[in-house]
Amino acid sequence: MAGHDVVVIGAGNAGVSLAARLLRIGAKDVAVVAPDRPHLFRPLLNYVAGGQATMSELTRTTASVLPDCTWVRDRAVAVHPAEREVELAGGGRIGYQDLVLAPGLEEDLGAVPGLEQAMAAGWSSTAHLESQATAVWDAVESMSRGRAVFTLPPEPSPCGGTALKPLFLACDRWRRRGVLGDLDVHLVTPFTGVLGLPFVDHRLDAHLRELGVTVHRESRVTAVDHRERTVTLDGPSATVLHDVDQAFVVPPYRGQEWLAPLARAGASGQVDVDPETMAHRSVPRVWSLGDAAALDTRPSGGALRRQVELLADNIARSRLGQPLRRYDGYTIVPVTVDRHRLLLAEFDRTGAKAPTTGLVDLSVPRRALWLFDRFVEPVLYFQALLRGRLIP
Ligand SMILES: Cc1cc2nc3c(=O)[nH]c(=O)nc-3n(C[C@H](O)[C@H](O)[C@H](O)COP(=O)(O)OP(=O)(O)OC[C@H]3O[C@@H](n4cnc5c(N)ncnc54)[C@H](O)[C@@H]3O)c2cc1C
């Protein structure tokens, strides 16, 4: 069993940024456990689904994004806290002084009967699955009339609110093609309002009304049937949407099964950390961040900016016996309201607006924000965030 000072599980946004940050603040021996799969800048998936980006723009090799650390090319399958070891799919074990769990969430297609078959049949697609992002735009381009259903997933989900982007980009496209009036567009949201965030919901509501979108609030998809072309909703009233031509359904998400012994009780399956310090509540020297962690806030890449800096610092502080720093749950949801304007919802774990600047109100749709989100963010992500550099 080889032991490392810090072992990080996962080489997504959280794992790579944290490993890089730890090295930047002086850690000497960091190992990242991750399979050799492409690394994606996933926010761009919505722009692929909206016809504004290509898959190659968001895809890199894991080797090219990892910092100068040990890369264990394998999947973690169990944690053995008593021995301070992680078990690997390949059969080996790896020891740690501190362990950071960052394997993200996994989609639960089985939770919605019929969804997997509907996706295989091409009747349903979503930007949230990398294999389907281009199919969303193809479906949008193929529609000139009929009924389209878009959904926001229940929480926790990887920045689920951004599933509004493909809806608004599709409506913009249909309007420019002169077919929007022949389309019956529905949005299914688990929240009251649109995102459950009053400081942006009134604006999003106005845009949806103007586009003629029917909103099903406090509702979730419980089944789909591509042969019958139905989408069944559970909400204030049980509803079945008939004659659906395309169902853009984002699946529900959950924490990974192998983490169950370290997960918080309840349905989410996320790692049971103190949401403020990110330290596991009962297992010493185990930490978690990113989508995998039960941080009582909505997961997002934007949230990771604060989490990464704070967790790297907290690991160092815990070793020195210093008080740990506290994360306020800051997170974001960027939403395009048309092809050239975007608003940014920034909020804390209570849902209260938490702006990073007082100079301009970022929750108002602006062209500059769309330009930033679409073109500047990917550069910052690859050049700074994944390299452990801080961005305020
Ligand atoms: C369509 C879409 C749009 C989004 N848009 C935005 C946006 O506009 N703004 C924003 O801030 N956020 C957005 N997000 C959310 C953002 O991408 C996630 O919050 C972020 O990627 C979370 O990073 P993570 O490292 O925690 O998880 P992930 O990105 O899921 O990475 C987890 C990594 O762990 C690896 N892994 C999994 N299991 C194991 C295992 N057992 N052992 C080892 N490795 C494992 C995986 O291969 C993966 O590389 C979006 C997400 C999606 C899907």
The ligand as a MOL file (V3000), in Angstrom:
LIG
                    3D

  0  0  0     0  0            999 V3000
M  V30 BEGIN CTAB
M  V30 COUNTS 53 58 0 0 0
M  V30 BEGIN ATOM
M  V30 1 C -24.9600 20.7340 -18.5790 0
M  V30 2 C -24.2780 21.3860 -17.4260 0
M  V30 3 C -24.1910 22.7530 -17.3870 0
M  V30 4 C -23.5790 23.3940 -16.3120 0
M  V30 5 N -23.4890 24.7510 -16.3250 0
M  V30 6 C -22.8720 25.3800 -15.3090 0
M  V30 7 C -22.7100 26.7930 -15.3370 0
M  V30 8 O -23.1080 27.4670 -16.2870 0
M  V30 9 N -22.0790 27.3860 -14.2780 0
M  V30 10 C -21.6170 26.6520 -13.2200 0
M  V30 11 O -21.0640 27.2440 -12.2960 0
M  V30 12 N -21.7530 25.3200 -13.1770 0
M  V30 13 C -22.3540 24.6650 -14.1970 0
M  V30 14 N -22.4580 23.2970 -14.1840 0
M  V30 15 C -22.0570 22.5650 -12.9840 0
M  V30 16 C -20.5890 22.2220 -12.9380 0
M  V30 17 O -20.1550 21.6760 -14.1640 0
M  V30 18 C -20.3940 21.2360 -11.7930 0
M  V30 19 O -20.8690 21.8190 -10.6120 0
M  V30 20 C -18.9460 20.8540 -11.6330 0
M  V30 21 O -18.4960 20.2120 -12.7960 0
M  V30 22 C -18.7730 19.9530 -10.4310 0
M  V30 23 O -17.4780 19.4740 -10.3990 0
M  V30 24 P -17.1180 18.1510 -9.5840 0
M  V30 25 O -15.6670 17.9660 -9.7870 0
M  V30 26 O -17.6840 18.2250 -8.2070 0
M  V30 27 O -17.9220 16.9850 -10.3040 0
M  V30 28 P -17.7430 16.4210 -11.7770 0
M  V30 29 O -17.5590 17.5160 -12.7350 0
M  V30 30 O -18.9100 15.5080 -11.9730 0
M  V30 31 O -16.4140 15.5650 -11.7440 0
M  V30 32 C -16.3140 14.3760 -11.0280 0
M  V30 33 C -15.1170 13.5920 -11.5610 0
M  V30 34 O -14.9100 12.4560 -10.7450 0
M  V30 35 C -14.6860 11.3270 -11.5590 0
M  V30 36 N -15.1560 10.1540 -10.8250 0
M  V30 37 C -16.4340 9.7540 -10.6860 0
M  V30 38 N -16.4810 8.6490 -9.9240 0
M  V30 39 C -15.2050 8.3630 -9.5890 0
M  V30 40 C -14.6360 7.3190 -8.8130 0
M  V30 41 N -15.3800 6.3730 -8.2330 0
M  V30 42 N -13.2830 7.3200 -8.6540 0
M  V30 43 C -12.5130 8.2850 -9.2380 0
M  V30 44 N -13.0270 9.2820 -9.9930 0
M  V30 45 C -14.3520 9.3180 -10.1520 0
M  V30 46 C -15.4910 11.5980 -12.8230 0
M  V30 47 O -14.9680 10.8590 -13.9180 0
M  V30 48 C -15.3360 13.0870 -12.9790 0
M  V30 49 O -14.1930 13.3960 -13.7440 0
M  V30 50 C -23.0490 22.6290 -15.2490 0
M  V30 51 C -23.1390 21.2370 -15.2870 0
M  V30 52 C -23.7290 20.6190 -16.3760 0
M  V30 53 C -23.8220 19.1160 -16.4100 0
M  V30 END ATOM
M  V30 BEGIN BOND
M  V30 1 1 1 2
M  V30 2 1 2 3
M  V30 3 2 2 52
M  V30 4 2 3 4
M  V30 5 1 4 5
M  V30 6 1 4 50
M  V30 7 2 5 6
M  V30 8 1 6 7
M  V30 9 1 6 13
M  V30 10 2 7 8
M  V30 11 1 7 9
M  V30 12 1 9 10
M  V30 13 2 10 11
M  V30 14 1 10 12
M  V30 15 2 12 13
M  V30 16 1 13 14
M  V30 17 1 14 15
M  V30 18 1 14 50
M  V30 19 1 15 16
M  V30 20 1 16 17
M  V30 21 1 16 18
M  V30 22 1 18 19
M  V30 23 1 18 20
M  V30 24 1 20 21
M  V30 25 1 20 22
M  V30 26 1 22 23
M  V30 27 1 23 24
M  V30 28 2 24 25
M  V30 29 1 24 26
M  V30 30 1 24 27
M  V30 31 1 27 28
M  V30 32 2 28 29
M  V30 33 1 28 30
M  V30 34 1 28 31
M  V30 35 1 31 32
M  V30 36 1 32 33
M  V30 37 1 33 34
M  V30 38 1 33 48
M  V30 39 1 34 35
M  V30 40 1 35 36
M  V30 41 1 35 46
M  V30 42 1 36 37
M  V30 43 1 36 45
M  V30 44 2 37 38
M  V30 45 1 38 39
M  V30 46 1 39 40
M  V30 47 2 39 45
M  V30 48 1 40 41
M  V30 49 2 40 42
M  V30 50 1 42 43
M  V30 51 2 43 44
M  V30 52 1 44 45
M  V30 53 1 46 47
M  V30 54 1 46 48
M  V30 55 1 48 49
M  V30 56 2 50 51
M  V30 57 1 51 52
M  V30 58 1 52 53
M  V30 END BOND
M  V30 END CTAB
M  END
